[in-house]
């Protein structure tokens, strides 16, 4: 079983495994199978459009969008019909461990990018390798870089260093990668700290709240919503709680129980009917949840209204 080590900044020792400027591709000559990877992949869109598919949900990427895929997450990429894409792609680890098996990105990834391969086979040895991340920092699946040209130049410098010979360029490669990671961390941290005033974040959170208001009586897949909007489920949970002081699940539960109390107060419906009307399929679970939050079972709540 792989282990994710949470590193503090002093422990971060980034190791660049692969960097290439790829494309321009069209949907006719771009083939990336469904796969898991064993390190971090970073994609920076220079021009055009690309779609990432994670947990069967699509994330649409455009110019100057940064896309980070952590290890062991099943995904695939494709270019929409009649579109093209050119992007930087790099694979890296946050630290180098001589006791952890290294591998070639070309051997493990690139050679499977062909129309004959729909699902990349899993390397059982690499599936269990240890990886690192930066403390509690959660990388969203998509973040737009406002200073896109500046970041393009950073990728250019990193690419040149990596593809130049000499010991000095090995040091420069590590230095450029550290600078790139530092700027990305700044962007993500600022987005998260400013989530209450960030326009895009506000729109996403409002859309989720609106979907609850409109569809609380139906199953609501929070994970799917997060990924569709370019966030990992954990990242979305964190920024949602920063803005509302509630997790998405807590917000959904409170809204459903609020509607349940209204329906029960009307005394027009049975507890079972109300359960289904507010989006729950199991009456026992609904009753237990209602009692936990309201201090009385649904039936006791109705009896209390009669007094």
N, C-alpha and C positions, 0 to 999 in steps of 0.2 A: 504494500500500500504506500503510495507516494505521500510525502509530507511537505506542507507549505510552511516555510520558515519566514516569520515576520522579522524583517531586518530594520534596524535603525539606520539613519543616513551614514554613520561611520562604517557600518558593515556592508554597505552596498559596494559591490565591486563588479560593475557590469561587464558582460562578456558578449561581444557581437559575433554571432554565428554566420550571418548572411545579410547582405544588403545589395539590392539591385533596383535600378529604375526600369520598370516594366511597361511595355506597350509602345505606342497605342495599340490596343486590342479592340476588336468588335466581338459581338456575341458568337460570331462564326469561327473565330480562332482563339477563343478563351475557354479553357477547360480546367476547372478546379473541382475535384470530387468532394462528396461529403466525407468529412474526416475529423479526427482529433489531432492536435499537435502536442508536442512534448516540451515546448518552450513558449515564450511570448512572441506573438506576431503583431507587428505594427504596420499599418497601411496608411499612407498619406496621399490623398487624391490630388494629383497635379492638374488634371483636366478630365472632363467627362463625368460619367456616372458608373457606379458599381453598386450591386445589391449584395448584402450579407444576409444569410439565412441562419438563424439560431433558434433552436427549439421550434422549428417550422414557422417562425415569424420573420418577416422581412425588415431589414434596416436599410434604408436608401441613403447612399453616400454620394456626395457631390464635391465639387472643387473646394479644396482646403478643409475638407472633413478629415479628421484623424480617427482611425478605427483600430482598437486594440483588442486582440483575442487572447485571453489567458490560456494556459495549458489545460488540456483534457476537456475542453468544451466542444461538443460536436457542432460542426458548422459547415457551410459551403459558401462560395461566392459565384456570382454570375453577372454578366453585363446585359442590361435590358435590350430588347430588340431594337434595331436601328440606332443604337447608341454606341459610344466608344469610351475607352478609359485608359489613362496613363497614370501610373502611380509609383511611388517608392514603396518597397516592401522590405522589411528587415525582421530578422529573428534574433532574439537575444535572451539572456538570463540576467537576473539582477545580481548574481554572484557566480564566481567560478569555483567549483569544487572538484579538485583532482580525484576525489573518491567517487564522484558521480559520473556515470558513463557519458562521454561526449558522442556526438554523432554529426553527420553531414546533412545539412538542410536539403541539399540537392538530391542525395540518395534517399532520404526519408520522405521528402515532399515533392520536389519538382518532377521527379521521374514518373509520378503517378498522375500528373496533370495532362491527361490525354482523353479523347472522346471514348476510348475503350474502357475507361475506369469510372464507374459511378460511385463506388465507395472505396476509400483508401484502406488497405489492410492495416491492422494495428500491430505495432511492434511490442510484444509482451514485455521485453526487457526494458524498453524506454517508458512504457506505460506507468511504471512504478518509480521513476526517477524523482528525486527530491527537487523542489523548486522554491524560489523565494519571492517575497513581495515586500513592499515598503510599508512597514507598520500596519496600521488599520486603513491605509489608503485604498479606496475602491476605484478601479478604473471603469468609467462608463464605456459602453460599446461604441459610442460615437460622441465626438466633441468637435464643434466647429472652431477653427483657429482664425480669429479675426485678423491677426497679422500673418496671413498666409504666405506672402512673399518672403518675409523674414524667415519663417520656418522652412520654406523651400530651399533657401540658401543654406540653412543648417544641415539639411539632408544632403545637399550638394557637397558641402565640406566633408561630412562624414563619409560619403561615398568615395570621394577622391582619396582621403586618407587610407581607407580600407583597401583600396585597389592600388596603392603605391607601395613600393618595396622600401625596406629599411626599418631598423629598430626604432628610429625616431617617429616614424609614421605609425608604429604600433602604439606608442604612447599618445600620439595625437588622436588616433582613433578612439582610444578610451576616453580622452579628454573631451572630444566632440560628442561622444555618446553621453557622457555625464552632463554636459551642457544642454543637450537636447532633452534628456530626461528631466533635468531641473526645470526647464521652461514648460514642459508638458505638465509636470506636477504643479507648477505655479498656476497654469490655466485651469486645471481641474480643481485645485484648492480654492481659487478665486470664484469659480463657478459655484462651488458648493457653499462657500461662505456668503456669497451674494445671492443665494437661491431665492430669498424673499423678494429681491428687486430685479433679478434676472428675468428678462422678458420671456425667453424661450422656456425656462423652467416654470414660470408662472402659468404659461399657456398649457403646458403638459399637465401640471397639477390641477388646474381648473378643468381641463378636459376629463381628467379622471373623476373629479368630483361631479361633473355634469353627467358622466356615464353612470355613476351610482344613482344620482337623482332620477335619471330616466329609466334605468334598467335594474334597479335593486331587486326586482322580483325574479330576475334571471341569474344564472351562474355568471360570475364575473371573475375572469382569469387575470389576476394581478400580474403574474409572471409574464403572460402574453402581452399585456398592455405595456409593461416596462420595456420589454425587448423591442416591441414595435416602435417605441419612441427613442431607441438608442441607449437605454440604460440596462445595466444588469439589475436583477430583482433586488439585490442587497443595496445597490446604490440608490435606486428609486425609493426604497423604504427609508433610507437615511435622509434624503433631501425632503421627502414628503413629511417626515416627522419634524424636521427643522422648521418647516413652514406652518404646519397645522398643530404641532405638539401631539400628534397621534400617528401611529403607523397606518398604512393603507387598510390593513385588516381591522384595526380598531375603529377607524372612521366608517368603514362599511358596516361593521357590526352595530355601531351606535345608530347609524341611520336606519338600518333595517329594524332594530328594536323600537326606535321612535315611531316608525310607521306601524309596527305591530301593536303598540299601545293605542294608537289612534283607531285601528281596526277592532281591537278588543273592546275599546270604550264604546264603540257603536253598538255592541252586542248583537250584531247582525250575522256574525260568523263564528264557527266553532274554532277551537284552538288549532285543530288540524288544518282547517281551511286557511287560517291566518298564517300558519307555518309555511304553507306552500305559496301564499300570496306575497310573502316577503323574501322569497328566494331560498328557503331551506327545504330539504327533501326528507329529513329525518325529524319526526315530531319529538322523539326523546331528546335528541341533541338540542333542538330549538327550546324545549322546555327547560333543560338544564342550563342553557346559556341565558335564557330570560331570567331565571331565578338567580343566577350568579350576578347578573348586572342590575337587576331591579329589586332583589331581596324577597321576591315572592314568585311562585310558579304562575304561568299564564292563567290557569283556572282560579287560583287564589286572588290574582290581580283583578279578575272580573268580579268575583264575589265581593271584594273590597269596594268596588264601585257602587254596589247596590246599597250599601249602608248609608 
